[in-house]
């Protein structure tokens, strides 16, 4: 039996990034396509002018988690009692912190702290970041919007992931309840996946 090479059976409308896996290219293509559609819609109607959104998307294939994102929606990995943010925020705050431009206290008070530097629909073309991680049994993966992580700290997120019951639906309920109890100033979206 012959097997198609990984990139031959699909028409890649934005080309293929040879540095990425097939799933990395799939997510990259999907996010670029979504960006194009939102950008076109925003330009077609005054009502939608300036429309945009953040995104975090994942695929799991053969225990490999592939994640793409734009903006400050996040993917976290919970493993062995530790919480790791896999997707750095595309935000002014994140850039200022990583460059050491301002102290944490100065950033917290800065008027630009909530500005995102990349979003779906903001520009005609978007660069998409991709990260891959091999999953282990009992790993939890959390995909969420800033409506969650801006309302509760990583320590509080960790507490929700560690708590009982360990099922994904129960965890999502605890996370959303915690964000709403903290003020719920934005829409909260959260998805939890568990590697069995």
N, C-alpha and C positions, 0 to 999 in steps of 0.2 A: 504494500500500500504506500502511496506517496502522500507526503504531508506538505501542505502549503507553508511557505516561509512566513514568519510572523506578520509581515506588513504587506503581503501580496494580495490578500483577498478583500481589501477594503480600499475605497477611494478616499484618500486623505486630502480633504479640501484645503487645508492649511499647510500641507506638506507634513513630513515626518521629522521629528527631532530625534536623531540617531542616538543621542545620549539617554533617551528615555525608553522604558519598556513599552510593549504594546499597550498595556493598560494606562501607562502614563500618557501616551499619545492619545488614547481614547478620551481620557478626562480633559486633556489639553484642548482637543478638538471640540468637545462638548461645551466647554466654558467659552472658547473663542466664538463658537456659533451663537451661544446665548448672548454674548456681548454684542455681536453684530445685530441680532434681532432687536435687542433692547435699544441700542443706539439708533437704529432705523425708526423704531416706534417713537422714540423721544424727539426725533427730528421731523416726524410726519405730522405732528399735532402740537399746537401751542399748549393744550391741556397736559401733555406729557413731557413738555420741555424740562430738561434737567433731571429726568427720571433716571434712577440707577439703583443698584443693589450690591450687596456683598454676596459671596458664595463660598461654601466649602462642600466638596463632593468627594465621595470615596468609592472604590471598588475593592472587593476582596476576591482573590483568585489564588488557589493553592496556598492558603495561609499567608499570602503577601497582601498587606494593606497598601493601596495606592491612593494618595490624597492630592487634590488640587484645590487651590483657593485664590480668592482675590478680595482684599479688604480685611475686615477684622472679625469675620466669622472664623471659628477655630475648630481644630481637631486636637483632642487630648487622648493620650494613652495612659491607662491605669494598669500598672503591672507591679506585682510584689509589694503592694502597699504604697507605691510611689506614683505621683501624677506628673506626667511630662506633656508639655504643650508642643505638639509636633509642627504646628504652623505658626511662624512668626506673623504678627499683625502687620498688614500694609497700612501703617498709620504714621502720622507725624510724631506721635508720642513714642512709638516703638523705635523709629529712626533716631530721634533725639536721645533716647536712652542708650541705644547700641553705639552711637557715636560719642557718647559721653559729653554732649554739648551742654546739658543742664543737669542739675541734681534732681533726684526723684521729687523732692519738695517743690523745686521750681517748675518742673513739668506738671505736677498736680495743679498748680495755680495758673498755668499758662493758658491764654485764650485759644490756642490752636490745638490743645491736647486731644480733642475729640475728632480732629480732621483725619479722614482716611485718605491715603495716597493712591489707592487703586480701587476701582469699583467696576462692576458690570454696567455697561451703557454710558460711562462717562466719556470715553474716547472711542473712535472708530476701530482702533486696533488695541489689543490688550496682550501684555505678556503674562503668561500663566506659570506660576510656581508649582512644582510637583515634588512630593516626598514619598518615599516608600519605606515600609517597616515590616519585618517578618513577625507575624503574630505567634504567640505561645498560648498553650491552654490556660484558660481563666483570665486572659487579657480582656479588659473592657476598653472600648473605643467610644468616645463622646464627640459628636459633632454638634456645635451650638452657635447661636448668634450672640451678638454683644448684649442683647437683652438679658442674657443669662450672666455672662462673665463680667459685665459692667456693674451688675447689682450684687453679686456675691463673689467673695475672694476665692482664689485657688484653694486655700485651706478649707473653705466651706464646701467647695465642689468636691474636694477630696473626702470630706466627712460624709457627703451624700453617697459617694461611690462605695465607701467602706461599710455603710450601714446595712441593716437588714430590712427588707429581703434583698437578696442579690440579683433578682431578676431585672432585666432591662426596663420593663414597664414600671416597676416599683421605683427604680432609680430616677427615671424621667419625671415621675410624679413628685418625688422629693425635691429634685432640682427646680422644677417650675414653682412649686410651693415656696421654696426658699427665696427665689428671685422675686416673687410677688410679695412675700412677707417683708422683703427689704425695700419695697417701694414700687416694684414693677413698672418702671418708667418707660419701658419699651416692650415691643412684642418679644416673646420668648419662644424660640424654637430649639428643640433638643432631640437628638437621636442617640440611643445607646445600643451598641452592638457588643455581644459577648462571644469570645472564642471558646468553644466547648472542647 
